Amino acid sequence: MPVLSLALVVVLAQTSPAGELQPAGELQFASIDSAQAAIDAFKADAQASDERQGGSGFEFWLDAAHAGDVDAMHLVGVRLFNGVGTSRNRGDAYAWWRIAAMQGHAPSLFEVGRCRQSGRGVNLNEPDAVRWFERAAEAGHVPAMVAFGRCLSHGRGCPADHKRAAHWYERAAQAGHVDAMRALALAHQFGRGVDRSITTSAKWWRSAAQAGDLQAMLITAANYEMGHGLPQDPANADEWYAKASYLMLPAPDSPAVALAR
């Protein structure tokens, strides 16, 4: 299997609006459609790879998992959870992730937490999910830092602790996670768990904007326009408004463009 596809599926960690777990990236997408397109591309690539191997792709990873390879255990879980190259079986996916997690495999620690939080493949247990997220976060898994921070921020499965939430958001933000940058910007804007600082809030909004987040681009543009936490700079404001406008344009193959033709 091409390395890029493997990397995509091993690291992706997004949840759909319906609560459906998606294949496990720290990749950022402009829309749900673009994220789904990446997932569909992985599935097609995995199927083509399996066909080239005479249909033995899943069996190859399963054999490696049985031999004790924790990365293979994780990928077997991903394939079972999503029905890629094999029948969907979320209970078995959880079991493989749990085995790998017990050996300290950070992405699997995270997936076990997500299963426990959503009740997919195992009984829902939010306090247990928090414990798995914490272990994954402490192991350096960036999406788990955000998930753990959210639990702490909202008191989901644990007592609310805005100071600890901000700590984990900052660690994830320093690692480049856009959602963490947004959360940290809001924490500083309202003084939740950190000292209230409009300047620091604006800094994190700008970091998220530089990482491609649309809402952060609009907020950064407004901050430059009004001198809110950033030096007043109309030229910079116009530049960020222009970037945001470009992202809001419909794709060339979208229904809106087709109707306009």
Secondary structure, 3 states (H helix, E strand, C coil): CCHHHHHHHHHCCCECCCCCECCCCCCCCCCHHHHHHHHHHHHHHHHHHHHHCCCCHHHHHHHHHHCCCHHHHHHHHHHHHHCCCCCCCHHHHHHHHHHHHCCCCHHHHHHHHHHHHHCCCCCCCHHHHHHHHHHHHHCCCHHHHHHHHHHHHHCCCCCCCHHHHHHHHHHHHHCCCHHHHHHHHHHHHHCCCCCCCHHHHHHHHHHHHHCCCHHHHHHHHHHHHHCCCCCCCHHHHHHHHHHHHHHHCCCCCCHHHHHHC
